């Protein structure tokens, strides 16, 4: 496999992942971004512990979808993330179902 083949494969996987994201985003209440991953989830619990100079952030997600093109299954019932870095939690707009 040449480097061009690998680049084309990764570009195709990324496109498929972006399309899947568009398909499933309406099923979730929150978007969560950590330094390593992006998640969609229906329940998010944040806990901050440790001292103020170096807090530990624990993020627990329930009913989640993981942005990771190398996973076979991106739907995960529970996720637990421990980090010292920033975590962004965004409540997603509720889709308007009226036509």
N, C-alpha and C positions, 0 to 999 in steps of 0.2 A: 504494500500500500504506500503510495507516494504521499508527500506532505500536502499536495493539492487535494488528493482524495480525502485525507484526514480533515483538512479545513472544510471541504464541501460537506462531509459527513457531520461535523460539528455545527456548521451553519444550518443544515437541514434539521438537526435535532433541536437547535435553539428556536427555529421557526415553528416546529411542531409544539414545543413547549409554550411559546407565546400564544399560539392558537388555542391550546388547551386552557391556558389561563383565561383567555377571553370567554371560553365556554363555561368555566366553573366559577368565575368571580362572583356572579350573582347569587351563588349558593351560600356565601359566607358573610359574616358581620364585621370582621376585622381583618386588616392587613397589618402584618407584623414584620419589621425589618430588623435584623441583627447584623453584626459585622460579618457573619458567615453565610446567612441564609435569608430568604424571603418566604413568608408563610401567609396563607389565608386561614382563618380559624373562626369558629362560631363562639368560642369562649376563651378569654385571656385572663390570666391571673398573674400579676406582677408582685414580687416580694423583693424588697431591698434590705440587705443586712450588712453587717460589717461596719467599719468606721467611715466617717464622711470623706476621708482622704482617699480611700480605696474601697468603695462599696461593691458588694457582690449582688448582682441582679439575677434573680431567678424568674424565669418566664415559663408558665405552664399553659399549654394550649390544648384545647379539646376539639375534636372533630376538625382536623387540619388538613391542608394541602400544602405540599412543599415544592418550591421552585428549585428543582434539581434535575437536570437533563439526564443524569446517569442512573437515577433510581428507576426500578421497574414499576414500583407502585408509589405514587406520590400522595395518595390518601392515607392519613395516619390517624388512628383514634386518639392518641395522646402524644404530646411532645413536651420534653423538659429541657430547657436551655439554661445554662449557667454562664454568666459573662461578667467581665469587668468594664465592658465598653457600652456605648450608647445602644439603646433599644427604642425603636420608634413604633408606636401602636396607633393605628388610624382606624376610626370607625367608618365603615363604608356606607355610602348612601343606600337607603332601601330602594330597590327597583320599583318603579311605578307600574303596576299591573293593569291599570285602567287603559282601555283602548278607545 
